[in-house]
Amino acid sequence: MATLLRSKLSNVATTVSNKSQAKVSGMFARMGFQAATDEEAVGFAHCDDLDFEHRQGLQMDILKTEGEPCGDEGAEPPVEGDIHYQRGGGAPLPPSGSKDQAMGAGGEFGGHDKPKITAWEAGWNVTNAIQGMFVLGLPYAILHGGYLGLFLIIFAAVVCCYTGKILIACLYEENEDGEVVRVRDSYVAIANACCAPRFPTLGGRVVNVAQIIELVMTCILYVVVSGNLMYNSFPGLPVSQKSWSIIATAVLLPCAFLKNLKAVSKFSLLCTLAHFVINILVIAYCLSRARDWAWEKVKFYIDVKKFPISIGIIVFSYTSQIFLPSLEGNMQQPSEFHCMMNWTHIAACVLKGLFALVAYLTWADETKEVITDNLPGSIRAVVNIFLVAKALLSYPLPFFAAVEVLEKSLFQEGSRAFFPACYGGDGRLKSWGLTLRCALVVFTLLMAIYVPHFALLMGLTGSLTGAGLCFLLPSLFHLRLLWRKLLWHQVFFDVAIFVIGGICSVSGFVHSLEGLIEAYRTNAED
């Protein structure tokens, strides 16, 4: 009995000793002091490999966030195990999918050495977009909308601010670690992600077409407003509005030779400041006639046929979604984007509402499509000349952007290009590429000559592409990409914006088109 007891105790002691030895051996194997020869050591060695992969993946992720190039060119091969911890999830992202590539050579704008901008600088760019020359048509919107037009100015600011935020939210996704990271770099990338996997490029093409239409229509509006302002500034000269548009286009023809915007970017700040000065002059003149303001003319009823045109005018004056993804990607603190959008749109809403109301109260039913045409002759000539200079200096920006979109979509080198590249091997613009650019300038002239109606064209563009890019597509993309994470009120807002935006878009487009046809018939009869 004693022998049996001693045998069992010995077996237990041996078992405990073996387990302890195995644990100690495995621990030392993990620390590197002993070769992994038993099962536990092999298990710890496997844990070491996994831990090494994890640490390497985290290290590569940190390096990417610090701005090191992660594209194919000039980048080192990925360390083994790094593919498990890419920003987009379980598989490596293409070069165009990372924030660094958006900022670098593969991005939409800029290069690796491009400095980041502050929230104030980003706000200034947004302000330039939504406080431009097209506020001159807002009093005309009040003419046909009354107090409802003022409400629409506020409503459009709120909705455009919201859709700008949700559009940026579509650039981000959560990775394996639950961190929100930027996986897309442009409006086109968001559209393509929504249409994948069945139609991976359809969404991008739709967005590109909408961008081209809006940019080209913006160029046409600059030519129209230049001819209109010059004709009304010097009515005594034997020069028609069409002739002034031709003169303006002749001045703009050198834009076809632009390779970058460096030559004209220096004037952007001066133009914006001049525009603010012009707005202040108009408001000052209106305030000087405050005793004659026609408050009784501002009513709650609307002109059913012309109010939808006002909707397009107001929406078009707030369009900035095209460049918001690039702008947010270039900010030093992207977390400040929401705050920047809030104060820029609040400021725009206040300034636009005051400008439109004060100008309409001054001239009431005599309010014209371009409000400066209502000014007295002496003041009108000075203000309009400054506005024409601003319009001509602003033309190269949308023109160059439209040319870039066309070249990237149709004329780039590669198997997907529809036509050969516009540039030769030495970087020079080919003759037929230059011809196409000149044809685009001439096309804007022809449209300005045959459709010389600033407010109607502005309403048509705002209803067709402005509502689509600002209202419809951002809400649709937000629902498509982030459906599982949205709260019920976010879904309600997105659906409501999509429905209301669709109704306003269709109604505004139809009535703007009817207005253009009627104006064309009237001009033909005269």
C-alpha positions in Angstrom: 0.0 0.0 0.0 2.8 2.3 0.9 4.6 1.4 -2.3 1.5 2.2 -4.4 1.1 5.5 -2.6 4.7 6.5 -3.3 4.3 5.5 -6.9 1.3 7.7 -7.4 2.9 10.6 -5.7 6.0 10.2 -7.9 3.9 10.2 -11.0 2.1 13.4 -9.9 5.4 15.1 -9.1 6.8 14.0 -12.4 3.8 15.4 -14.3 3.9 18.7 -12.4 7.6 19.0 -13.0 7.2 18.2 -16.7 4.5 20.9 -17.1 6.5 23.5 -15.2 9.6 22.7 -17.3 7.6 23.0 -20.5 6.2 26.4 -19.4 9.6 27.6 -18.3 11.1 26.3 -21.5 8.5 28.0 -23.6 9.0 31.2 -21.7 12.7 31.2 -22.3 12.1 30.2 -25.9 10.0 33.3 -26.3 12.7 35.4 -24.7 15.3 33.9 -27.0 17.4 32.1 -24.5 16.6 28.5 -25.6 15.6 26.8 -28.8 12.0 25.9 -29.2 12.1 22.2 -29.1 8.8 21.2 -27.4 5.2 21.8 -28.2 4.8 24.8 -26.0 7.9 26.5 -27.4 6.6 26.0 -30.9 3.3 27.6 -29.9 5.2 30.6 -28.4 7.3 30.9 -31.5 4.1 31.0 -33.6 2.8 33.7 -31.2 6.1 35.6 -31.8 5.5 35.5 -35.6 2.0 36.8 -35.2 3.2 39.5 -32.8 6.0 40.5 -35.2 3.4 40.8 -38.0 1.2 42.9 -35.8 4.0 45.2 -34.8 5.2 45.5 -38.4 1.7 46.3 -39.6 1.2 49.0 -36.9 4.6 50.5 -37.7 3.8 50.7 -41.4 0.4 52.2 -40.7 2.1 54.9 -38.5 4.6 55.6 -41.2 1.8 56.1 -43.7 0.0 58.6 -41.4 3.2 60.6 -41.1 3.2 61.2 -44.9 5.7 58.7 -46.3 5.0 57.7 -49.9 3.1 54.5 -50.1 2.6 54.2 -53.8 4.3 51.9 -56.2 6.9 54.3 -57.4 9.8 55.1 -55.1 8.4 53.0 -52.3 10.1 50.0 -50.6 8.4 46.5 -50.9 6.0 45.9 -48.1 7.3 43.9 -45.1 5.9 40.4 -44.7 2.8 40.6 -42.6 2.1 44.2 -43.5 -0.8 43.2 -45.7 -2.8 42.2 -42.7 -2.9 45.7 -41.4 -3.6 47.9 -44.4 -5.8 51.0 -43.9 -8.6 49.7 -46.0 -9.0 46.4 -44.1 -7.8 42.9 -44.9 -6.3 43.6 -48.4 -3.9 46.1 -49.7 -5.4 49.2 -51.1 -4.6 50.6 -54.5 -2.4 53.6 -54.6 -5.3 56.0 -55.2 -7.1 54.8 -52.2 -5.0 56.3 -49.4 -4.9 59.8 -48.1 -1.2 60.2 -48.8 -1.7 59.4 -52.4 -4.5 61.8 -52.6 -2.0 64.4 -51.4 0.8 63.1 -53.5 1.4 62.4 -57.1 -1.5 60.0 -57.4 -3.9 62.4 -55.9 -6.4 64.7 -57.6 -4.5 67.9 -56.8 -1.1 68.8 -55.6 2.1 66.8 -54.9 4.1 65.3 -52.1 5.6 68.7 -51.2 2.3 70.6 -51.1 1.9 72.3 -47.7 -1.2 71.7 -45.6 -3.7 74.4 -45.1 -5.3 75.6 -41.9 -9.0 75.6 -41.2 -9.2 79.4 -41.9 -7.5 79.0 -45.3 -9.9 76.1 -46.1 -12.8 78.3 -45.1 -11.5 81.1 -47.3 -11.6 78.7 -50.3 -15.1 77.6 -49.5 -16.1 81.3 -49.1 -14.7 82.1 -52.5 -16.8 79.3 -54.0 -20.2 80.2 -52.4 -19.7 84.0 -52.2 -18.7 84.6 -55.8 -20.2 86.7 -58.5 -23.4 84.6 -58.7 -24.9 86.3 -55.6 -25.7 89.1 -58.1 -28.7 87.0 -59.2 -30.1 86.4 -55.8 -32.3 89.6 -55.7 -33.9 88.3 -58.9 -34.8 85.1 -56.9 -36.5 87.2 -54.2 -38.5 89.0 -57.0 -40.2 85.7 -57.8 -40.1 84.1 -54.4 -40.7 86.8 -51.8 -40.2 85.6 -48.2 -40.1 82.0 -49.4 -37.1 82.9 -51.4 -35.4 84.2 -48.2 -36.3 81.0 -46.4 -34.9 79.0 -49.3 -31.5 80.9 -49.0 -31.4 79.7 -45.4 -32.6 76.2 -46.2 -30.1 75.8 -49.0 -27.2 76.8 -46.7 -28.3 74.3 -44.1 -28.7 71.4 -46.6 -25.5 72.2 -48.5 -23.5 72.3 -45.2 -25.0 69.0 -44.2 -24.4 67.3 -47.6 -20.9 68.6 -47.6 -20.2 66.8 -44.2 -21.8 63.5 -45.2 -19.9 63.6 -48.5 -16.7 63.8 -46.5 -17.9 61.0 -44.2 -18.1 58.8 -47.3 -14.3 59.1 -47.7 -13.8 57.2 -44.4 -14.2 53.6 -43.2 -13.3 51.7 -40.1 -10.3 49.4 -40.3 -9.7 46.1 -38.5 -8.7 47.9 -35.3 -11.9 50.0 -35.3 -10.1 53.2 -36.3 -11.7 55.5 -38.8 -9.3 56.0 -41.7 -9.5 57.7 -45.1 -9.8 55.2 -47.9 -11.0 57.5 -50.8 -9.7 60.7 -52.1 -12.3 62.3 -54.4 -16.0 62.6 -55.4 -15.3 60.2 -58.3 -13.9 57.6 -55.9 -17.0 57.8 -53.7 -19.2 57.3 -56.8 -17.2 54.4 -58.0 -17.4 52.7 -54.6 -21.1 53.0 -54.6 -21.5 51.3 -58.0 -19.0 48.5 -57.3 -18.7 45.6 -57.9 -21.1 45.4 -60.8 -20.3 48.8 -62.4 -17.0 49.9 -60.8 -16.6 53.0 -63.1 -20.2 54.0 -63.8 -20.6 56.3 -60.8 -17.3 58.1 -61.6 -18.4 58.7 -65.2 -21.7 60.2 -64.0 -20.0 62.5 -61.6 -17.4 63.5 -64.3 -20.2 64.4 -66.7 -22.0 66.4 -64.1 -18.7 68.2 -63.2 -18.0 69.0 -66.8 -21.5 70.4 -67.4 -21.3 72.6 -64.3 -17.8 73.8 -65.1 -18.5 74.6 -68.7 -21.8 76.3 -67.8 -19.9 78.4 -65.2 -17.6 79.5 -68.0 -20.6 80.4 -70.2 -22.1 82.4 -67.4 -18.9 84.4 -67.0 -19.0 85.3 -70.7 -22.7 86.1 -70.5 -22.3 88.4 -67.4 -19.3 90.1 -69.0 -21.3 91.0 -72.2 -24.3 92.0 -70.1 -22.4 94.3 -67.8 -20.4 96.0 -70.5 -23.5 96.6 -72.6 -25.4 98.1 -69.7 -22.4 100.2 -68.6 -22.1 101.9 -72.0 -25.5 101.9 -73.6 -24.6 104.9 -75.8 -21.9 103.0 -77.7 -23.0 101.2 -80.9 -21.9 97.8 -79.6 -24.4 95.1 -78.8 -24.3 92.6 -76.0 -23.2 89.9 -78.4 -20.3 92.0 -79.6 -19.2 92.6 -76.0 -19.3 88.8 -75.4 -17.1 88.3 -78.5 -14.6 90.9 -77.2 -14.5 89.2 -73.8 -13.9 85.8 -75.5 -11.0 87.2 -77.5 -9.4 88.3 -74.2 -10.0 84.8 -72.8 -8.6 82.9 -75.8 -5.1 82.6 -74.3 -6.6 80.4 -71.6 -6.3 77.6 -74.1 -2.5 77.7 -73.6 -2.7 77.2 -69.9 -0.7 74.3 -68.4 -1.3 75.2 -64.8 -3.1 77.9 -62.8 0.1 79.4 -61.4 -0.2 82.4 -63.7 -3.7 83.4 -62.5 -3.8 82.2 -58.9 -2.0 85.4 -57.8 -5.1 87.4 -58.8 -7.7 85.2 -56.9 -7.3 87.0 -53.6 -7.4 90.5 -55.3 -10.5 89.5 -57.2 -12.3 88.2 -54.1 -11.5 91.4 -52.1 -12.7 93.5 -55.1 -16.0 91.5 -55.1 -16.5 92.2 -51.4 -15.9 95.9 -52.0 -18.4 95.8 -54.8 -21.0 94.2 -52.6 -20.4 96.8 -49.9 -20.9 99.6 -52.5 -24.2 98.1 -53.7 -25.4 97.7 -50.1 -24.3 101.2 -49.2 -26.2 102.6 -52.1 -29.3 100.6 -51.1 -29.1 101.8 -47.5 -28.9 105.4 -48.7 -32.4 104.8 -50.2 -33.8 103.0 -47.1 -36.7 105.5 -46.8 -38.0 104.4 -50.2 -37.8 100.6 -49.5 -40.9 98.8 -50.7 -41.6 96.4 -47.9 -45.1 95.9 -49.2 -43.7 94.3 -52.3 -42.2 91.4 -50.4 -45.0 88.9 -50.1 -45.6 85.3 -49.2 -47.1 84.2 -52.5 -44.8 82.9 -55.2 -44.8 82.9 -59.0 -45.5 79.3 -59.7 -43.8 79.4 -63.1 -40.7 81.4 -62.2 -40.1 80.4 -58.6 -38.5 77.1 -59.5 -36.0 79.1 -61.5 -35.2 80.9 -58.3 -34.5 77.6 -56.6 -31.9 76.8 -59.2 -30.3 80.2 -58.8 -30.0 79.8 -55.0 -28.7 76.3 -55.2 -26.1 77.2 -57.8 -24.8 79.9 -55.6 -24.0 77.4 -52.9 -22.2 74.7 -55.0 -18.8 73.8 -53.5 -19.1 70.0 -53.1 -16.9 69.3 -56.2 -13.7 70.2 -54.4 -14.5 69.5 -50.8 -12.8 66.0 -50.7 -9.6 67.5 -52.0 -9.9 70.5 -49.6 -10.4 68.3 -46.6 -7.5 66.1 -47.5 -5.2 69.1 -47.6 -6.2 70.4 -44.2 -3.7 70.3 -41.3 -6.5 69.2 -39.0 -9.2 67.4 -40.9 -11.2 67.2 -37.6 -11.8 70.9 -37.9 -13.7 70.5 -41.2 -17.2 70.4 -39.7 -16.6 73.6 -37.8 -15.2 75.3 -40.9 -18.3 74.2 -42.9 -20.6 75.6 -40.1 -19.1 79.1 -39.9 -18.6 79.5 -43.7 -22.2 78.6 -44.5 -23.6 80.6 -41.6 -21.7 83.7 -42.9 -22.8 83.0 -46.5 -26.4 82.6 -45.4 -26.4 85.9 -43.5 -24.6 87.9 -46.2 -26.6 86.5 -49.1 -29.9 87.0 -47.3 -29.1 90.6 -46.4 -27.8 91.4 -49.9 -30.7 89.9 -51.7 -33.4 91.5 -49.4 -31.8 95.0 -49.3 -31.3 95.0 -53.1 -34.9 93.9 -53.8 -36.4 96.4 -51.3 -34.5 99.1 -53.2 -35.8 98.3 -56.7 -38.8 96.0 -56.0 -40.5 95.0 -59.3 -37.8 96.7 -61.4 -35.1 94.3 -60.1 -33.1 92.9 -63.0 -31.3 89.6 -63.6 -27.9 91.2 -62.7 -28.6 93.6 -59.8 -25.8 96.0 -60.7 -27.8 96.9 -63.9 -30.2 98.8 -61.6 -27.5 101.2 -60.3 -27.4 104.8 -61.6 -25.2 105.2 -64.7 -22.2 106.8 -63.1 -21.9 104.2 -60.3 -22.9 101.4 -62.6 -20.1 101.9 -65.1 -17.4 101.8 -62.4 -18.9 98.8 -60.5 -19.5 96.8 -63.7 -16.0 97.3 -65.0 -14.6 95.8 -61.8 -17.1 93.0 -62.1 -16.1 92.3 -65.7 -12.4 92.2 -64.7 -13.3 89.7 -61.9 -15.3 87.6 -64.3 -12.5 87.5 -66.9 -9.9 86.6 -64.2 -12.2 83.9 -62.7 -12.9 82.2 -66.1 -9.6 80.3 -66.3 -10.3 78.4 -63.0 -13.4 76.5 -64.2 -12.1 76.3 -67.7 -8.8 74.7 -66.6 -10.7 72.3 -64.3 -13.0 71.3 -67.2 -10.1 70.7 -69.5 -8.4 68.5 -66.8 -11.5 66.4 -66.3 -11.9 65.9 -70.1 -8.2 65.0 -70.6 -8.1 62.6 -67.7 -11.4 60.9 -68.8 -10.8 60.8 -72.6 -7.3 61.7 -73.6 -4.9 60.1 -71.1 -2.4 57.5 -72.2 -3.5 53.9 -71.4 -5.8 51.2 -72.6 -8.9 52.9 -71.2 -8.4 56.2 -73.0 -10.8 56.9 -75.9 -8.3 59.2 -77.7 -4.6 59.6 -77.7 -3.0 61.9 -75.2 -3.0 65.7 -75.7 0.6 66.0 -74.6 3.7 64.7 -76.4 6.6 62.9 -74.8 8.4 66.2 -74.1 5.4 67.5 -72.1 4.3 69.9 -74.9 0.7 70.3 -75.9 0.0 68.8 -79.2 -1.6 70.9 -82.0 -4.9 69.0 -82.0 -5.0 69.2 -78.2 -4.7 73.0 -78.5 -7.4 73.0 -81.1 -9.8 71.2 -78.8 -9.1 73.8 -76.0 -9.7 76.6 -78.4 -12.9 74.9 -79.5 -14.1 74.8 -75.9 -13.5 78.5 -75.5 -15.4 79.2 -78.8 -18.2 76.9 -77.6 -18.7 79.0 -74.4 -18.9 82.1 -76.7 -21.5 80.5 -78.9 -23.7 79.5 -75.9 -23.3 83.0 -74.5 -24.4 84.6 -77.8 -27.4 82.4 -78.4 -28.5 82.2 -74.7 -27.6 85.6 -73.2 -29.8 85.2 -70.1 -27.8 85.1 -66.9 -30.5 84.2 -64.4 -32.2 81.6 -66.6 -28.9 79.9 -67.4 -27.9 80.0 -63.7 -31.2 78.5 -62.7 -30.9 75.8 -65.4 -27.4 74.9 -64.3 -28.3 74.9 -60.6 -31.4 72.7 -61.2 -29.5 70.2 -63.5 -26.1 69.7 -62.0 -26.1 71.9 -58.8 -29.0 70.0 -57.2 -27.5 66.7 -58.3 -24.0 67.3 -56.9 -25.1 69.1 -53.8 -28.4 67.3 -52.8 -29.0 64.1 -54.6 -25.7 62.3 -54.9 -24.3 63.0 -51.4 -27.4 61.8 -49.7 -27.6 58.7 -52.0 -23.9 57.9 -51.5 -24.3 58.3 -47.7 -27.1 55.9 -47.6 -25.3 53.4 -49.9 -21.9 53.3 -48.1 -22.9 53.9 -44.5 -26.3 52.4 -44.3 -25.5 50.0 -41.4 -24.1 52.7 -39.2 -26.7 55.4 -39.7 -29.2 56.4 -37.1 -32.9 56.7 -37.9 -32.9 60.5 -38.0 -29.9 60.5 -40.4 -31.7 58.1 -42.7 -34.7 60.4 -42.6 -32.7 63.5 -43.4 -30.9 61.7 -46.3 -34.2 60.4 -47.8 -35.9 63.8 -47.3 -33.1 65.7 -49.0 -33.1 63.2 -51.9 -36.8 63.5 -52.4 -37.0 67.3 -52.0 -33.9 67.8 -54.1 -35.2 65.6 -56.8 -38.6 67.5 -57.0 -36.8 70.9 -57.0 -34.3 69.7 -59.6 -36.9 68.4 -62.1 -39.2 71.4 -61.5 -36.5 74.0 -61.8 -35.0 72.4 -64.9 -38.3 72.2 -66.7 -39.3 75.8 -65.9 -35.8 77.2 -66.7 -35.9 75.4 -70.0 -39.4 76.9 -70.7 -38.1 80.3 -69.7 -35.2 80.0 -72.1 -37.5 78.9 -74.9 -39.9 81.8 -74.3 -37.0 84.3 -74.1 -35.6 82.9 -77.3 -38.9 83.3 -79.1 -39.3 86.8 -77.8 -35.8 87.8 -79.1 -36.6 86.1 -82.5 -39.9 88.1 -82.8 -38.0 91.4 -82.0 
